[in-house]
Amino acid sequence: MKESELLRLKKNIEDAKAKATELQGKYKYLQEQLKETWDCGSLEEAEKKLEEMDEEISAMDQNIEKLVNEIKGKYNV
């Protein structure tokens, strides 16, 4: 293998290491944000919380629709 090829490989390895370090930092930051904002320690917990919140929103939507229909009926709108 030529010296230029070795130098190119060395640079690629160094670039990959730097990118890996950057991604690890981003991952750690996102994990901290997940914990601070949503009190979730893992992605699985966040997905479960999202499902629960979706169910709550759906129930609220149904309740709002029911109330709107009651108001419409009461005031003949």
C-alpha positions in Angstrom: 0.0 0.0 0.0 1.3 3.4 -0.9 2.0 6.1 1.6 -0.7 8.4 0.1 -3.3 5.6 0.5 -2.2 5.1 4.1 -2.5 8.8 4.8 -5.9 8.9 3.2 -7.1 6.0 5.3 -5.7 7.6 8.4 -7.6 10.8 7.7 -10.8 8.9 7.0 -10.4 7.1 10.4 -9.8 10.4 12.2 -12.8 11.9 10.5 -14.9 8.9 11.5 -13.8 9.1 15.1 -14.6 12.9 15.2 -18.0 12.2 13.8 -18.7 9.4 16.3 -17.7 11.7 19.1 -20.0 14.4 17.8 -22.9 12.0 17.5 -22.4 10.6 21.0 -22.6 14.1 22.3 -25.8 14.8 20.4 -27.3 11.5 21.7 -26.4 12.3 25.3 -27.9 15.8 24.9 -31.1 14.4 23.4 -31.4 11.8 26.2 -31.0 14.6 28.8 -33.7 16.7 27.1 -36.0 13.7 27.0 -35.6 13.3 30.7 -35.9 16.9 31.6 -38.8 17.8 29.3 -40.9 14.6 29.4 -39.5 12.7 32.5 -38.6 9.7 30.3 -35.5 7.7 30.7 -35.6 5.9 27.4 -37.1 6.0 24.0 -39.5 3.2 24.9 -40.8 5.3 27.8 -41.3 8.2 25.5 -43.2 6.1 23.0 -45.5 4.8 25.7 -46.0 8.4 27.0 -46.8 9.5 23.5 -49.4 6.7 23.1 -51.0 7.8 26.4 -51.1 11.4 25.3 -52.6 10.5 22.0 -55.4 8.6 23.8 -56.0 11.6 26.1 -56.2 14.0 23.1 -58.6 11.6 21.4 -60.8 11.5 24.5 -60.7 15.3 24.8 -61.7 15.7 21.1 -64.6 13.4 21.6 -65.7 15.3 24.7 -65.4 18.6 22.9 -67.4 17.3 20.0 -70.1 16.1 22.4 -70.3 19.4 24.2 -70.5 21.3 20.9 -73.3 19.1 19.7 -75.1 19.7 23.1 -74.7 23.5 22.7 -75.9 23.3 19.1 -79.0 21.3 20.2 -79.7 23.6 23.1 -79.5 26.8 21.0 -80.8 25.3 17.7 -77.7 26.2 15.9 
